[in-house]
C-alpha cells in the first residue's frame, strides 16, 4: 500500500502530564536493523523524537495485549520488511511481552520525494490449538469474520536517509524553510503500524463512498471521504485538544508543518478495534508538546509510503 505524504500545518501544545491516564501499552523501538546509523551515534537524539511520537498513542490506547510466548512445539515466527534493505526478515520462535508492541526502524534510500514507509508485521505460527487461538493477543474480534479488532505484535518503519531536508527539532512550529518534519512522518507511519489503512478490521469498513466506521462517521457527521483505501481525503480537518488541525492520516504533509494525531484519526483506530481514552492535554499557544498461517499472514506486512510534494 502506498502513502503520499506531503508535509502540513502544525499546532503547539503543552501536555498536562500528571493528568494523563496510565498507559496500557508500550511501543518499543528496535534499532538492530539500523545499519545505516540513522538513529545511532551522533543521530541518537532522533530516538527521543520517535518516543515522543509514540507517546501520542500510548497515552490514549487502553487495550490489554496478551503476551506471545514461543516455547517447545509452540512457535511464532514474525516477519517484516528490513527497514534498511527492504528484504523480508523472519524471526523464528519470536516472543512479545504483554502490552508491548515492537517496531523495527531504520533508513534507506527510498528515492526522490519519498519520506518513509511502514506498516504492521505478519507472522506464521504452529503449535497447539490453545497457542494458536491466543495469537490475537486477547483481541477476540481479530479472529472474527469479518474482523472487528486488531492485535499485532508490532511492525516496521523505514525513513529516507537520502532526504536532505528533514527537520529533527522538537520545536513547534518547524524552524527553517522547506524542511520536512520527521516527527509528523513518524506519527503518520505509527498510525499505519497500528492498523490505519493496513488492518483487516479497517479494510472491512471501507466502502465505495468512504469509511463507514461508527466512531469516525459520528465525529465527522457522515461517511468519511477517503483519498484511497488507506488515507483520509486530502485536507480534511479535525481537532487536537479542541484546536483545528489537518488530519495526520491524509495522504500528504507540507514542508514546514507539524501534525499531531487528531480526534478523527483516533476515531478510526477505535473503529479498527483499539480502546481509546479521552484526551487530557490542554492546548497552550507557543509552548512545546511535552511528552513518547500454521496461520500465515493473518495480517501480512503492509507497506505505506510517504512522498514529499513541493
C-alpha positions as CSV (number, residue, x, y, z in Angstrom):
1,X,0.0,0.0,0.0
2,X,1.4,3.4,-0.9
3,X,1.0,6.6,1.0
4,X,1.6,10.0,-0.4
5,X,2.5,12.3,2.4
6,X,3.4,16.0,1.7
7,X,4.2,17.8,4.8
8,X,1.3,20.0,6.6
9,X,0.0,22.5,9.3
10,X,1.2,22.3,12.9
11,X,-0.1,23.1,16.4
12,X,1.7,23.6,19.6
13,X,0.5,22.1,22.9
14,X,1.6,21.5,26.5
15,X,0.6,18.2,28.0
16,X,-0.7,18.0,31.5
17,X,1.5,15.1,32.3
18,X,0.1,14.5,35.8
19,X,-3.4,14.1,34.4
20,X,-2.6,11.6,31.7
21,X,-4.2,8.2,32.1
22,X,-1.8,5.3,32.8
23,X,-0.5,3.8,29.6
24,X,-1.9,0.3,28.9
25,X,0.6,-0.4,26.1
26,X,4.2,0.4,25.3
27,X,5.7,0.9,21.9
28,X,9.3,-0.3,21.9
29,X,11.6,0.7,19.0
30,X,14.2,-1.8,17.9
31,X,17.3,-0.3,16.1
32,X,19.0,-3.6,15.5
33,X,18.4,-3.3,11.7
34,X,19.5,0.3,11.6
35,X,22.8,-0.5,9.9
36,X,23.0,3.0,8.2
37,X,23.2,4.7,11.7
38,X,20.2,6.9,11.1
39,X,19.2,6.6,14.8
40,X,22.5,5.9,16.5
41,X,25.8,7.7,17.3
42,X,25.5,11.3,16.5
43,X,21.9,10.8,15.5
44,X,20.8,9.2,18.8
45,X,18.6,12.2,19.6
46,X,16.2,11.1,16.9
47,X,15.2,8.2,19.1
48,X,13.8,10.8,21.6
49,X,11.6,12.2,18.8
50,X,10.3,8.7,18.0
51,X,9.5,8.1,21.6
52,X,7.7,11.4,21.8
53,X,5.7,10.5,18.7
54,X,4.8,7.1,20.2
55,X,3.5,8.8,23.4
56,X,0.7,10.3,21.4
57,X,-0.6,6.8,21.0
58,X,0.4,5.2,24.3
59,X,-1.3,8.0,26.3
60,X,-4.6,7.2,24.6
61,X,-4.7,3.4,23.8
62,X,-6.0,1.4,26.7
63,X,-6.1,-2.1,25.3
64,X,-4.5,-5.0,27.2
65,X,-2.5,-7.1,24.8
66,X,-1.6,-10.6,26.0
67,X,1.9,-11.9,25.6
68,X,3.1,-14.1,22.7
69,X,5.5,-16.8,24.0
70,X,7.2,-19.3,21.7
71,X,8.1,-22.5,23.6
72,X,8.6,-26.1,22.8
73,X,6.4,-27.1,19.9
74,X,4.6,-23.7,20.0
75,X,6.3,-21.5,17.5
76,X,5.5,-17.9,16.4
77,X,7.5,-16.6,13.5
78,X,7.3,-12.8,13.0
79,X,8.0,-11.3,9.6
80,X,8.6,-7.8,8.4
81,X,10.5,-5.8,5.8
82,X,14.0,-5.0,6.8
83,X,13.9,-1.2,7.3
84,X,17.4,-0.8,5.8
85,X,17.4,-3.2,2.9
86,X,13.7,-3.9,2.2
87,X,14.4,-7.7,2.3
88,X,11.9,-9.9,4.1
89,X,13.0,-10.8,7.6
90,X,11.6,-13.8,9.5
91,X,12.4,-14.1,13.2
92,X,11.6,-17.7,14.3
93,X,10.4,-18.6,17.8
94,X,9.5,-15.0,18.4
95,X,8.1,-13.8,21.7
96,X,6.5,-10.5,22.7
97,X,5.8,-9.3,26.3
98,X,2.2,-8.4,27.3
99,X,1.1,-4.9,26.4
100,X,4.2,-4.4,24.2
101,X,4.4,-3.6,20.5
102,X,7.8,-3.9,18.9
103,X,8.6,-1.6,15.9
104,X,11.8,-2.1,13.9
105,X,13.1,1.1,12.5
106,X,15.9,2.1,10.1
107,X,16.5,4.0,7.0
108,X,17.4,3.6,3.3
109,X,17.3,5.5,0.1
110,X,13.7,5.4,-0.8
111,X,14.1,7.6,-3.9
112,X,13.3,11.2,-4.8
113,X,10.5,12.7,-2.8
114,X,9.8,9.7,-0.5
115,X,10.0,10.3,3.2
116,X,9.1,7.0,4.8
117,X,7.1,3.8,4.7
118,X,5.9,1.3,7.2
119,X,3.1,-1.0,8.5
120,X,2.3,-3.9,10.8
121,X,4.3,-7.1,10.7
122,X,3.0,-10.5,9.6
123,X,3.6,-13.9,11.1
124,X,3.4,-17.7,10.7
125,X,2.7,-20.0,13.6
126,X,2.4,-23.6,14.6
127,X,1.6,-25.4,17.8
128,X,-1.3,-26.4,20.0
129,X,-4.8,-25.1,19.3
130,X,-4.7,-23.2,22.6
131,X,-1.5,-21.5,21.4
132,X,-2.9,-20.6,18.0
133,X,-6.0,-19.2,19.5
134,X,-4.0,-16.9,21.8
135,X,-2.3,-15.1,18.9
136,X,-5.0,-12.5,18.6
137,X,-3.4,-11.0,21.8
138,X,-6.7,-11.1,23.6
139,X,-8.5,-9.1,20.9
140,X,-11.2,-11.6,20.1
141,X,-12.6,-9.7,17.2
142,X,-9.3,-10.1,15.4
143,X,-10.3,-13.6,14.5
144,X,-14.0,-13.0,13.8
145,X,-15.4,-13.0,10.3
146,X,-15.4,-10.2,9.4
147,X,-12.5,-8.9,11.6
148,X,-13.6,-6.2,14.1
149,X,-10.4,-5.9,16.1
150,X,-6.6,-5.9,15.7
151,X,-3.9,-7.4,17.8
152,X,-0.5,-7.0,16.1
153,X,2.9,-7.9,17.6
154,X,4.3,-4.6,16.0
155,X,5.8,-3.9,12.7
156,X,8.5,-1.8,10.9
157,X,9.1,1.7,9.6
158,X,11.7,2.9,7.2
159,X,12.7,6.6,6.8
160,X,14.5,8.0,3.8
161,X,18.2,8.7,4.6
162,X,18.6,10.3,1.2
163,X,16.2,13.1,2.2
164,X,18.4,16.2,2.9
165,X,15.5,18.4,4.1
166,X,14.5,16.7,7.3
167,X,13.6,18.7,10.4
168,X,14.7,16.8,13.5
169,X,13.9,19.5,16.0
170,X,11.4,19.3,18.9
171,X,10.4,23.0,18.5
172,X,6.9,23.5,17.1
173,X,6.4,25.3,14.7
174,X,9.1,23.9,12.5
175,X,12.2,26.1,12.4
176,X,13.7,26.6,8.9
177,X,12.5,27.0,5.4
178,X,11.5,24.0,3.2
179,X,12.1,21.4,5.9
180,X,10.0,18.2,6.3
181,X,9.1,17.3,9.9
182,X,10.4,13.9,11.0
183,X,8.1,13.9,14.0
184,X,5.0,14.2,11.8
185,X,6.1,11.4,9.5
186,X,6.8,9.2,12.5
187,X,3.2,9.9,13.8
188,X,1.7,9.1,10.5
189,X,3.6,5.8,10.0
190,X,2.8,4.7,13.5
191,X,-0.8,5.2,12.6
192,X,-0.3,2.6,9.8
193,X,1.6,0.2,12.2
194,X,-1.5,0.4,14.4
195,X,-3.8,-0.6,11.6
196,X,-5.0,2.6,9.9
197,X,-5.3,1.5,6.3
198,X,-3.5,-1.8,7.0
199,X,-5.6,-3.9,9.3
200,X,-8.4,-6.1,8.0
201,X,-10.7,-4.5,10.6
202,X,-10.1,-1.2,8.9
203,X,-10.4,-2.5,5.4
204,X,-13.8,-4.1,6.2
205,X,-15.2,-0.6,6.8
206,X,-14.0,0.9,3.5
207,X,-16.9,1.3,1.1
208,X,-17.4,3.0,-2.3
209,X,-18.4,6.2,-0.6
210,X,-15.7,6.3,2.1
211,X,-15.0,5.0,5.6
212,X,-18.1,3.7,7.4
213,X,-16.7,3.2,11.0
214,X,-19.3,4.3,13.6
215,X,-16.9,6.4,15.7
216,X,-15.4,8.1,12.7
217,X,-18.7,8.8,11.0
218,X,-20.3,10.1,14.2
219,X,-17.5,12.6,14.7
220,X,-17.3,13.7,11.1
221,X,-21.1,13.8,10.6
222,X,-21.4,11.2,7.9
223,X,-19.3,8.7,5.9
224,X,-15.7,10.0,6.0
225,X,-14.3,10.5,2.5
226,X,-11.0,8.7,1.6
227,X,-8.2,9.5,-0.8
228,X,-7.5,5.8,-1.2
229,X,-8.1,2.7,0.9
230,X,-5.7,3.8,3.5
231,X,-5.9,7.5,3.9
232,X,-8.4,10.2,4.7
233,X,-9.2,12.6,1.8
234,X,-6.5,15.2,1.5
235,X,-7.2,18.4,3.5
236,X,-9.7,17.0,6.0
237,X,-9.5,18.7,9.3
238,X,-10.3,17.6,12.9
239,X,-9.1,18.7,16.3
240,X,-6.3,18.1,18.7
241,X,-7.5,19.1,22.2
242,X,-10.1,21.3,20.7
243,X,-7.8,23.1,18.2
244,X,-8.4,22.6,14.5
245,X,-5.7,20.8,12.5
246,X,-5.4,18.9,9.2
247,X,-5.7,15.2,9.9
248,X,-2.5,13.2,10.4
249,X,-3.7,10.4,8.2
250,X,-4.4,12.1,4.9
251,X,-2.0,11.4,2.0
252,X,0.2,14.4,2.3
253,X,2.0,16.8,4.6
254,X,3.5,20.1,3.5
255,X,7.0,21.4,4.3
256,X,7.4,23.5,7.4
257,X,4.5,21.8,9.2
258,X,3.9,19.6,12.2
259,X,0.9,17.3,12.6
260,X,-0.3,15.5,15.7
261,X,-2.9,12.7,15.7
262,X,-6.3,14.3,15.6
263,X,-9.6,13.1,17.1
264,X,-10.8,11.8,13.7
265,X,-7.6,9.8,13.4
266,X,-8.1,8.3,16.8
267,X,-11.8,7.6,15.9
268,X,-10.5,5.4,13.0
269,X,-8.3,3.5,15.4
270,X,-11.3,3.0,17.7
271,X,-13.3,1.7,14.7
272,X,-10.3,-0.6,13.9
273,X,-10.7,-2.1,17.4
274,X,-8.5,-0.1,19.7
275,X,-9.8,1.2,23.1
276,X,-9.2,4.9,23.0
277,X,-9.4,7.1,26.1
278,X,-10.5,10.8,26.1
279,X,-7.8,13.4,25.6
280,X,-6.5,15.2,28.7
281,X,-4.0,17.7,27.4
282,X,-4.8,21.4,27.1
283,X,-3.7,23.5,24.2
284,X,-1.3,26.3,25.1
285,X,-0.1,28.6,22.3
286,X,3.6,29.0,21.8
287,X,4.5,26.0,24.1
288,X,6.2,22.7,23.2
289,X,4.4,19.4,23.2
290,X,6.0,18.0,26.4
291,X,5.7,14.3,26.1
292,X,6.9,9.3,23.6
293,X,-0.9,-19.4,8.8
294,X,0.0,-22.7,10.5
295,X,-1.6,-19.4,10.4
296,X,0.4,-17.3,7.9
297,X,-0.4,-13.7,7.3
298,X,-3.4,-13.2,9.5
299,X,-2.3,-9.7,8.9
300,X,0.6,-9.5,6.5
301,X,3.2,-6.8,6.5
302,X,1.8,-3.8,4.7
303,X,3.9,-1.0,3.3
304,X,2.7,2.6,3.2
305,X,4.9,5.2,1.5
306,X,5.2,8.8,2.3
307,X,6.2,11.1,-0.6
308,X,7.1,14.7,-0.4
309,X,5.2,17.1,-2.6
310,X,6.6,20.6,-3.2
